[in-house]
Amino acid sequence: MSILFYTIIAILVLQFILETVLDYLNAKRYNDPVPEELNDVFDETEYKKSQAYKKTNYRFGLLTSSFSFLLTLSFLIFGGFEWIDQIVRTVTNEPIPMALMFFGIIMIGSDMVTLPLSYYSTFVIEEKFGFNKTTKGTFFLDKIKGWLMMAIVGGVILSLIIWFFQLAGSYFWVYAWALVAVFTVFMNLFYSKLIVPLFNKQTPLENGSLKTKIEAFAQNVGFELNNIFVIDGSKRSTKANAYFSGFGKEKRVTLYDTLINDLDEEEIVAVLAHEVGHYKKKHIIFNLIASLLLTGVTLFVLSLFINNPAVSIAIGVSQPSFHAAMIGFAILYSPISEITGLIMNHFSRKFEYQADDYAKDTYAALPLITSLKKLSKNSLSNLTPHPAFVFMHYSHPTLLDRIQNLKR
């Protein structure tokens, strides 16, 4: 066993312990009294339901994370990656087909193994607490569509990256970075047009008082908005959402039908004002550039490891290869990913405050506050998360922090 093998095991173990401790600390706060400023979010019955939902998810999350950890550990210790690699090599020795088969078996196999857990989460837990609207047909159809997309999009990108490696050697990362950059920008522009329709129906917001108010706000702040769509999120869940996508003529606002049902018109416009704030403050551009820079750094570091046979051998594969080295590298690089994730979460929380401030300054604070409370209530969210858990995982400030900021 190599030093890299034990390093990989240590990383997996430490990550599992860290996440388990964070989840435990967060769970200990479930019974804390609700802050006075949030007393109107839940009544006593609703709060008990919220607590029960969080505790159920905590126990189930502990089960699923333990299962995933033990499965990964077993694969490393008992030669699971070597077994798959040998199966692939009985079919072909060509690098690109080998990699496609190797990752295809791992990803689809992992999805199949965890399918019962996903099914239980959707049709038992979410169903029990009144969130699930997904039919069994939709659930399995989504899985099949996801596999097909992974095979087509992921397969093409992986094939090109390996081809770049064969063409340019250790400098492949430059070509791969350019490919990922083009793909990322393309998806930012056309995700709502090309991908969303595969899973959901989108329709233009009908003429009426809500559309009039949204257009009036957009005109007031000098924001050209010609595309306002409603998505049928209720076909899967009662949870509400809204998001902004695209640039230039392709920019659009998408409102979940559940959001329209849960909030009044003033609150919906306030939520929209928050989303426009992200655009006006150039948060979308910042996130896109940051994502591309991080991808470039990751690919560069990968280029330093990919030719090292020890990286492949560290996951138990006897014949070094590009695809085996990618698995080993992904685990070895994960602590750095954790750090960059913390930094991005810090900026994300900061941007949420700025978007809230924009909505407060250009529209009003009160409807945004009431909308945040309603959305938290309807999703049975945690009103008293542990600060360490927030620091590590929250991309948004807590509800209490956002309300206190809006009241300043």
One Martini backbone bead per residue (centre of mass of N, CA, C, O) as a GRO file, in nm:
protein
  408
    1MET     BB    1   0.095   0.037   0.024
    2SER     BB    2   0.067   0.360  -0.030
    3ILE     BB    3   0.073   0.679   0.071
    4LEU     BB    4  -0.165   0.770  -0.110
    5PHE     BB    5  -0.367   0.567  -0.002
    6TYR     BB    6  -0.366   0.674   0.294
    7THR     BB    7  -0.445   0.960   0.216
    8ILE     BB    8  -0.721   0.893   0.097
    9ILE     BB    9  -0.837   0.763   0.349
   10ALA     BB   10  -0.798   1.008   0.537
   11ILE     BB   11  -0.977   1.203   0.382
   12LEU     BB   12  -1.242   1.043   0.400
   13VAL     BB   13  -1.254   1.022   0.709
   14LEU     BB   14  -1.237   1.326   0.783
   15GLN     BB   15  -1.484   1.414   0.621
   16PHE     BB   16  -1.689   1.238   0.767
   17ILE     BB   17  -1.642   1.346   1.052
   18LEU     BB   18  -1.699   1.641   0.997
   19GLU     BB   19  -1.992   1.608   0.889
   20THR     BB   20  -2.104   1.459   1.138
   21VAL     BB   21  -2.047   1.682   1.345
   22LEU     BB   22  -2.207   1.908   1.206
   23ASP     BB   23  -2.479   1.762   1.209
   24TYR     BB   24  -2.493   1.730   1.515
   25LEU     BB   25  -2.479   2.030   1.595
   26ASN     BB   26  -2.732   2.106   1.435
   27ALA     BB   27  -2.932   1.907   1.575
   28LYS     BB   28  -2.903   2.036   1.866
   29ARG     BB   29  -3.077   2.305   1.756
   30TYR     BB   30  -3.380   2.216   1.704
   31ASN     BB   31  -3.482   2.295   2.020
   32ASP     BB   32  -3.455   2.576   2.001
   33PRO     BB   33  -3.553   2.872   2.042
   34VAL     BB   34  -3.721   3.107   1.886
   35PRO     BB   35  -3.671   3.389   1.766
   36GLU     BB   36  -3.853   3.666   1.811
   37GLU     BB   37  -3.847   3.757   1.496
   38LEU     BB   38  -3.975   3.438   1.433
   39ASN     BB   39  -4.259   3.379   1.575
   40ASP     BB   40  -4.442   3.411   1.292
   41VAL     BB   41  -4.372   3.156   1.124
   42PHE     BB   42  -4.464   2.963   1.359
   43ASP     BB   43  -4.656   2.760   1.507
   44GLU     BB   44  -4.661   2.506   1.721
   45THR     BB   45  -4.737   2.285   1.515
   46GLU     BB   46  -4.538   2.369   1.288
   47TYR     BB   47  -4.280   2.345   1.458
   48LYS     BB   48  -4.302   2.043   1.514
   49LYS     BB   49  -4.293   1.966   1.216
   50SER     BB   50  -4.017   2.089   1.159
   51GLN     BB   51  -3.858   1.919   1.360
   52ALA     BB   52  -3.936   1.641   1.245
   53TYR     BB   53  -3.814   1.688   0.964
   54LYS     BB   54  -3.520   1.738   1.051
   55LYS     BB   55  -3.478   1.473   1.210
   56THR     BB   56  -3.536   1.281   0.978
   57ASN     BB   57  -3.310   1.390   0.788
   58TYR     BB   58  -3.077   1.337   0.977
   59ARG     BB   59  -3.101   1.030   0.999
   60PHE     BB   60  -3.098   0.976   0.692
   61GLY     BB   61  -2.828   1.121   0.633
   62LEU     BB   62  -2.656   0.932   0.810
   63LEU     BB   63  -2.715   0.680   0.648
   64THR     BB   64  -2.623   0.774   0.361
   65SER     BB   65  -2.334   0.867   0.433
   66SER     BB   66  -2.238   0.596   0.547
   67PHE     BB   67  -2.287   0.429   0.296
   68SER     BB   68  -2.103   0.590   0.103
   69PHE     BB   69  -1.844   0.562   0.267
   70LEU     BB   70  -1.832   0.247   0.276
   71LEU     BB   71  -1.836   0.204  -0.028
   72THR     BB   72  -1.576   0.358  -0.098
   73LEU     BB   73  -1.389   0.207   0.096
   74SER     BB   74  -1.436  -0.076  -0.025
   75PHE     BB   75  -1.334  -0.015  -0.308
   76LEU     BB   76  -1.043   0.046  -0.216
   77ILE     BB   77  -0.973  -0.211  -0.039
   78PHE     BB   78  -1.123  -0.444  -0.251
   79GLY     BB   79  -1.093  -0.356  -0.567
   80GLY     BB   80  -1.321  -0.209  -0.741
   81PHE     BB   81  -1.163  -0.049  -0.958
   82GLU     BB   82  -1.011  -0.292  -1.074
   83TRP     BB   83  -1.256  -0.455  -1.162
   84ILE     BB   84  -1.365  -0.246  -1.365
   85ASP     BB   85  -1.107  -0.218  -1.533
   86GLN     BB   86  -1.102  -0.518  -1.628
   87ILE     BB   87  -1.369  -0.517  -1.774
   88VAL     BB   88  -1.297  -0.298  -1.979
   89ARG     BB   89  -1.034  -0.449  -2.097
   90THR     BB   90  -1.207  -0.681  -2.235
   91VAL     BB   91  -1.317  -0.475  -2.460
   92THR     BB   92  -1.085  -0.238  -2.433
   93ASN     BB   93  -0.773  -0.020  -2.504
   94GLU     BB   94  -0.904   0.243  -2.551
   95PRO     BB   95  -0.908   0.530  -2.377
   96ILE     BB   96  -1.192   0.646  -2.433
   97PRO     BB   97  -1.377   0.396  -2.401
   98MET     BB   98  -1.272   0.320  -2.123
   99ALA     BB   99  -1.360   0.577  -1.973
  100LEU     BB  100  -1.661   0.564  -2.042
  101MET     BB  101  -1.711   0.289  -1.908
  102PHE     BB  102  -1.598   0.340  -1.629
  103PHE     BB  103  -1.785   0.587  -1.554
  104GLY     BB  104  -2.053   0.458  -1.626
  105ILE     BB  105  -2.049   0.230  -1.417
  106ILE     BB  106  -2.012   0.404  -1.164
  107MET     BB  107  -2.254   0.605  -1.193
  108ILE     BB  108  -2.487   0.407  -1.245
  109GLY     BB  109  -2.426   0.216  -1.013
  110SER     BB  110  -2.457   0.426  -0.788
  111ASP     BB  111  -2.749   0.505  -0.860
  112MET     BB  112  -2.870   0.222  -0.817
  113VAL     BB  113  -2.786   0.180  -0.520
  114THR     BB  114  -2.931   0.471  -0.429
  115LEU     BB  115  -3.230   0.453  -0.524
  116PRO     BB  116  -3.384   0.366  -0.263
  117LEU     BB  117  -3.311   0.626  -0.107
  118SER     BB  118  -3.441   0.827  -0.302
  119TYR     BB  119  -3.723   0.703  -0.290
  120TYR     BB  120  -3.766   0.737   0.015
  121SER     BB  121  -3.734   1.043   0.028
  122THR     BB  122  -3.973   1.106  -0.166
  123PHE     BB  123  -4.214   0.873  -0.079
  124VAL     BB  124  -4.183   0.927   0.242
  125ILE     BB  125  -4.075   1.192   0.358
  126GLU     BB  126  -4.199   1.406   0.162
  127GLU     BB  127  -4.483   1.286   0.186
  128LYS     BB  128  -4.531   1.309   0.494
  129PHE     BB  129  -4.476   1.647   0.473
  130GLY     BB  130  -4.618   1.753   0.189
  131PHE     BB  131  -4.412   1.783  -0.077
  132ASN     BB  132  -4.484   1.562  -0.266
  133LYS     BB  133  -4.560   1.542  -0.648
  134THR     BB  134  -4.429   1.292  -0.744
  135THR     BB  135  -4.430   1.052  -0.961
  136LYS     BB  136  -4.311   0.751  -1.047
  137GLY     BB  137  -4.277   0.816  -1.344
  138THR     BB  138  -4.114   1.080  -1.310
  139PHE     BB  139  -3.883   0.967  -1.143
  140PHE     BB  140  -3.776   0.758  -1.360
  141LEU     BB  141  -3.758   0.953  -1.600
  142ASP     BB  142  -3.545   1.139  -1.473
  143LYS     BB  143  -3.326   0.926  -1.457
  144ILE     BB  144  -3.304   0.864  -1.759
  145LYS     BB  145  -3.244   1.152  -1.851
  146GLY     BB  146  -2.987   1.184  -1.679
  147TRP     BB  147  -2.826   0.957  -1.813
  148LEU     BB  148  -2.835   1.067  -2.103
  149MET     BB  149  -2.699   1.337  -2.045
  150MET     BB  150  -2.440   1.219  -1.926
  151ALA     BB  151  -2.361   1.057  -2.181
  152ILE     BB  152  -2.352   1.292  -2.381
  153VAL     BB  153  -2.214   1.534  -2.241
  154GLY     BB  154  -1.999   1.389  -2.068
  155GLY     BB  155  -1.881   1.216  -2.299
  156VAL     BB  156  -1.782   1.444  -2.483
  157ILE     BB  157  -1.599   1.593  -2.281
  158LEU     BB  158  -1.418   1.353  -2.203
  159SER     BB  159  -1.319   1.285  -2.486
  160LEU     BB  160  -1.182   1.559  -2.543
  161ILE     BB  161  -0.984   1.560  -2.307
  162ILE     BB  162  -0.832   1.302  -2.392
  163TRP     BB  163  -0.756   1.404  -2.673
  164PHE     BB  164  -0.587   1.640  -2.567
  165PHE     BB  165  -0.385   1.458  -2.418
  166GLN     BB  166  -0.285   1.312  -2.676
  167LEU     BB  167  -0.200   1.582  -2.823
  168ALA     BB  168  -0.058   1.770  -2.555
  169GLY     BB  169  -0.046   1.646  -2.292
  170SER     BB  170   0.020   1.846  -2.018
  171TYR     BB  171  -0.139   2.082  -2.200
  172PHE     BB  172  -0.446   1.999  -2.200
  173TRP     BB  173  -0.572   2.207  -1.997
  174VAL     BB  174  -0.611   2.442  -2.193
  175TYR     BB  175  -0.822   2.306  -2.379
  176ALA     BB  176  -1.017   2.219  -2.154
  177TRP     BB  177  -1.076   2.500  -2.050
  178ALA     BB  178  -1.197   2.612  -2.309
  179LEU     BB  179  -1.427   2.408  -2.324
  180VAL     BB  180  -1.559   2.471  -2.049
  181ALA     BB  181  -1.608   2.770  -2.100
  182VAL     BB  182  -1.798   2.742  -2.340
  183PHE     BB  183  -2.004   2.559  -2.198
  184THR     BB  184  -2.076   2.748  -1.961
  185VAL     BB  185  -2.178   2.989  -2.126
  186PHE     BB  186  -2.390   2.834  -2.285
  187MET     BB  187  -2.556   2.739  -2.036
  188ASN     BB  188  -2.620   3.023  -1.927
  189LEU     BB  189  -2.786   3.102  -2.186
  190PHE     BB  190  -2.951   2.795  -2.259
  191TYR     BB  191  -3.072   2.623  -2.026
  192SER     BB  192  -3.379   2.710  -2.033
  193LYS     BB  193  -3.418   2.612  -2.339
  194LEU     BB  194  -3.278   2.308  -2.335
  195ILE     BB  195  -3.313   2.164  -2.041
  196VAL     BB  196  -3.575   2.228  -1.883
  197PRO     BB  197  -3.786   2.102  -2.098
  198LEU     BB  198  -3.708   1.801  -2.021
  199PHE     BB  199  -3.862   1.845  -1.716
  200ASN     BB  200  -4.024   2.118  -1.785
  201LYS     BB  201  -4.278   2.353  -1.795
  202GLN     BB  202  -4.290   2.658  -1.990
  203THR     BB  203  -4.455   2.976  -1.934
  204PRO     BB  204  -4.575   3.261  -1.992
  205LEU     BB  205  -4.671   3.522  -1.832
  206GLU     BB  206  -4.959   3.639  -1.772
  207ASN     BB  207  -5.172   3.869  -1.810
  208GLY     BB  208  -5.162   4.121  -1.546
  209SER     BB  209  -5.091   4.249  -1.243
  210LEU     BB  210  -4.820   4.108  -1.204
  211LYS     BB  211  -4.687   4.181  -1.474
  212THR     BB  212  -4.722   4.486  -1.440
  213LYS     BB  213  -4.545   4.513  -1.183
  214ILE     BB  214  -4.286   4.396  -1.296
  215GLU     BB  215  -4.254   4.595  -1.537
  216ALA     BB  216  -4.251   4.851  -1.363
  217PHE     BB  217  -3.998   4.785  -1.205
  218ALA     BB  218  -3.802   4.741  -1.442
  219GLN     BB  219  -3.836   5.029  -1.554
  220ASN     BB  220  -3.752   5.188  -1.293
  221VAL     BB  221  -3.446   5.033  -1.301
  222GLY     BB  222  -3.348   4.970  -1.596
  223PHE     BB  223  -3.477   4.671  -1.680
  224GLU     BB  224  -3.464   4.449  -1.928
  225LEU     BB  225  -3.785   4.261  -1.959
  226ASN     BB  226  -3.919   3.993  -2.174
  227ASN     BB  227  -3.869   3.726  -1.981
  228ILE     BB  228  -4.147   3.561  -1.827
  229PHE     BB  229  -4.164   3.262  -1.636
  230VAL     BB  230  -4.346   2.955  -1.577
  231ILE     BB  231  -4.298   2.678  -1.363
  232ASP     BB  232  -4.386   2.329  -1.292
  233GLY     BB  233  -4.294   2.255  -0.980
  234SER     BB  234  -4.560   2.099  -0.869
  235LYS     BB  235  -4.489   1.810  -1.000
  236ARG     BB  236  -4.274   1.759  -0.741
  237SER     BB  237  -4.328   2.021  -0.548
  238THR     BB  238  -4.412   2.268  -0.293
  239LYS     BB  239  -4.164   2.412  -0.338
  240ALA     BB  240  -4.014   2.728  -0.376
  241ASN     BB  241  -3.908   2.944  -0.661
  242ALA     BB  242  -3.642   3.154  -0.811
  243TYR     BB  243  -3.480   3.263  -1.125
  244PHE     BB  244  -3.183   3.368  -1.295
  245SER     BB  245  -3.099   3.396  -1.652
  246GLY     BB  246  -2.866   3.500  -1.845
  247PHE     BB  247  -2.798   3.726  -2.126
  248GLY     BB  248  -2.923   3.981  -2.249
  249LYS     BB  249  -3.159   3.850  -2.460
  250GLU     BB  250  -3.148   3.574  -2.265
  251LYS     BB  251  -3.278   3.693  -2.034
  252ARG     BB  252  -3.447   3.549  -1.739
  253VAL     BB  253  -3.746   3.485  -1.553
  254THR     BB  254  -3.822   3.230  -1.305
  255LEU     BB  255  -4.132   3.103  -1.187
  256TYR     BB  256  -4.282   2.931  -0.964
  257ASP     BB  257  -4.599   2.824  -0.910
  258THR     BB  258  -4.562   2.807  -0.599
  259LEU     BB  259  -4.488   3.103  -0.558
  260ILE     BB  260  -4.757   3.224  -0.664
  261ASN     BB  261  -4.930   3.070  -0.446
  262ASP     BB  262  -4.776   3.172  -0.172
  263LEU     BB  263  -4.766   3.465  -0.284
  264ASP     BB  264  -4.796   3.781  -0.320
  265GLU     BB  265  -4.735   4.029  -0.542
  266GLU     BB  266  -4.541   4.200  -0.369
  267GLU     BB  267  -4.355   3.960  -0.295
  268ILE     BB  268  -4.273   3.879  -0.582
  269VAL     BB  269  -4.141   4.148  -0.658
  270ALA     BB  270  -3.930   4.137  -0.430
  271VAL     BB  271  -3.792   3.880  -0.529
  272LEU     BB  272  -3.722   3.996  -0.806
  273ALA     BB  273  -3.549   4.230  -0.700
  274HIS     BB  274  -3.333   4.046  -0.589
  275GLU     BB  275  -3.253   3.919  -0.863
  276VAL     BB  276  -3.178   4.188  -0.999
  277GLY     BB  277  -2.953   4.255  -0.801
  278HIS     BB  278  -2.756   4.041  -0.901
  279TYR     BB  279  -2.727   4.168  -1.182
  280LYS     BB  280  -2.650   4.465  -1.107
  281LYS     BB  281  -2.398   4.354  -0.916
  282LYS     BB  282  -2.250   4.121  -1.085
  283HIS     BB  283  -2.270   3.822  -0.967
  284ILE     BB  284  -2.285   3.642  -1.218
  285ILE     BB  285  -2.011   3.720  -1.335
  286PHE     BB  286  -1.839   3.645  -1.093
  287ASN     BB  287  -1.918   3.343  -1.078
  288LEU     BB  288  -1.824   3.272  -1.360
  289ILE     BB  289  -1.526   3.355  -1.333
  290ALA     BB  290  -1.460   3.190  -1.081
  291SER     BB  291  -1.529   2.915  -1.203
  292LEU     BB  292  -1.319   2.927  -1.433
  293LEU     BB  293  -1.066   2.962  -1.256
  294LEU     BB  294  -1.102   2.703  -1.088
  295THR     BB  295  -1.095   2.515  -1.329
  296GLY     BB  296  -0.811   2.588  -1.424
  297VAL     BB  297  -0.663   2.504  -1.167
  298THR     BB  298  -0.757   2.210  -1.160
  299LEU     BB  299  -0.642   2.128  -1.440
  300PHE     BB  300  -0.350   2.198  -1.378
  301VAL     BB  301  -0.312   2.002  -1.141
  302LEU     BB  302  -0.392   1.752  -1.300
  303SER     BB  303  -0.144   1.770  -1.500
  304LEU     BB  304   0.062   1.693  -1.261
  305PHE     BB  305  -0.080   1.392  -1.202
  306ILE     BB  306  -0.167   1.216  -1.458
  307ASN     BB  307   0.142   1.085  -1.509
  308ASN     BB  308   0.117   0.945  -1.229
  309PRO     BB  309   0.098   0.617  -1.138
  310ALA     BB  310   0.039   0.645  -0.826
  311VAL     BB  311  -0.255   0.752  -0.855
  312SER     BB  312  -0.376   0.490  -0.966
  313ILE     BB  313  -0.264   0.286  -0.754
  314ALA     BB  314  -0.407   0.420  -0.500
  315ILE     BB  315  -0.698   0.279  -0.606
  316GLY     BB  316  -0.599  -0.027  -0.710
  317VAL     BB  317  -0.473   0.009  -0.992
  318SER     BB  318  -0.244  -0.163  -1.196
  319GLN     BB  319  -0.314   0.017  -1.458
  320PRO     BB  320  -0.237   0.298  -1.568
  321SER     BB  321  -0.462   0.589  -1.610
  322PHE     BB  322  -0.662   0.848  -1.672
  323HIS     BB  323  -0.922   0.751  -1.519
  324ALA     BB  324  -0.783   0.666  -1.252
  325ALA     BB  325  -0.641   0.938  -1.191
  326MET     BB  326  -0.904   1.103  -1.159
  327ILE     BB  327  -1.000   0.969  -0.902
  328GLY     BB  328  -0.755   1.023  -0.723
  329PHE     BB  329  -0.752   1.330  -0.762
  330ALA     BB  330  -1.036   1.401  -0.654
  331ILE     BB  331  -0.963   1.322  -0.362
  332LEU     BB  332  -0.697   1.486  -0.319
  333TYR     BB  333  -0.849   1.770  -0.397
  334SER     BB  334  -1.092   1.809  -0.192
  335PRO     BB  335  -0.969   2.004   0.023
  336ILE     BB  336  -0.950   2.241  -0.176
  337SER     BB  337  -1.251   2.247  -0.247
  338GLU     BB  338  -1.341   2.322   0.037
  339ILE     BB  339  -1.202   2.597   0.049
  340THR     BB  340  -1.332   2.722  -0.206
  341GLY     BB  341  -1.620   2.680  -0.101
  342LEU     BB  342  -1.599   2.873   0.140
  343ILE     BB  343  -1.538   3.124  -0.025
  344MET     BB  344  -1.795   3.117  -0.204
  345ASN     BB  345  -1.996   3.129   0.033
  346HIS     BB  346  -1.911   3.401   0.138
  347PHE     BB  347  -1.986   3.559  -0.118
  348SER     BB  348  -2.279   3.465  -0.137
  349ARG     BB  349  -2.377   3.593   0.129
  350LYS     BB  350  -2.296   3.880   0.051
  351PHE     BB  351  -2.480   3.894  -0.204
  352GLU     BB  352  -2.750   3.859  -0.059
  353TYR     BB  353  -2.738   4.124   0.092
  354GLN     BB  354  -2.717   4.305  -0.161
  355ALA     BB  355  -2.986   4.213  -0.289
  356ASP     BB  356  -3.161   4.300  -0.053
  357ASP     BB  357  -3.082   4.599  -0.060
  358TYR     BB  358  -3.187   4.651  -0.343
  359ALA     BB  359  -3.484   4.582  -0.284
  360LYS     BB  360  -3.517   4.793  -0.060
  361ASP     BB  361  -3.435   5.052  -0.237
  362THR     BB  362  -3.635   4.985  -0.501
  363TYR     BB  363  -3.884   4.893  -0.314
  364ALA     BB  364  -3.907   4.677  -0.038
  365ALA     BB  365  -3.877   4.518   0.273
  366LEU     BB  366  -4.140   4.385   0.381
  367PRO     BB  367  -4.214   4.182   0.144
  368LEU     BB  368  -3.946   4.027   0.174
  369ILE     BB  369  -3.980   3.933   0.462
  370THR     BB  370  -4.252   3.781   0.426
  371SER     BB  371  -4.147   3.590   0.205
  372LEU     BB  372  -3.923   3.451   0.370
  373LYS     BB  373  -4.113   3.338   0.585
  374LYS     BB  374  -4.296   3.171   0.402
  375LEU     BB  375  -4.075   2.994   0.272
  376SER     BB  376  -3.977   2.874   0.541
  377LYS     BB  377  -4.243   2.751   0.627
  378ASN     BB  378  -4.304   2.573   0.364
  379SER     BB  379  -4.001   2.420   0.411
  380LEU     BB  380  -3.920   2.372   0.707
  381SER     BB  381  -3.697   2.538   0.814
  382ASN     BB  382  -3.407   2.633   0.979
  383LEU     BB  383  -3.390   2.879   1.244
  384THR     BB  384  -3.129   2.727   1.425
  385PRO     BB  385  -2.844   2.716   1.320
  386HIS     BB  386  -2.528   2.634   1.325
  387PRO     BB  387  -2.254   2.826   1.270
  388ALA     BB  388  -2.070   2.601   1.150
  389PHE     BB  389  -2.272   2.508   0.934
  390VAL     BB  390  -2.301   2.775   0.792
  391PHE     BB  391  -2.001   2.819   0.719
  392MET     BB  392  -1.978   2.544   0.545
  393HIS     BB  393  -2.288   2.543   0.373
  394TYR     BB  394  -2.393   2.829   0.338
  395SER     BB  395  -2.505   3.046   0.068
  396HIS     BB  396  -2.695   3.166   0.283
  397PRO     BB  397  -2.827   3.339   0.499
  398THR     BB  398  -3.002   3.354   0.751
  399LEU     BB  399  -3.308   3.457   0.825
  400LEU     BB  400  -3.232   3.643   1.061
  401ASP     BB  401  -3.004   3.800   0.918
  402ARG     BB  402  -3.178   3.912   0.686
  403ILE     BB  403  -3.385   4.066   0.855
  404GLN     BB  404  -3.189   4.247   1.012
  405ASN     BB  405  -3.078   4.381   0.756
  406LEU     BB  406  -3.360   4.494   0.646
  407LYS     BB  407  -3.409   4.674   0.922
  408ARG     BB  408  -3.171   4.894   0.895
   0.00000   0.00000   0.00000
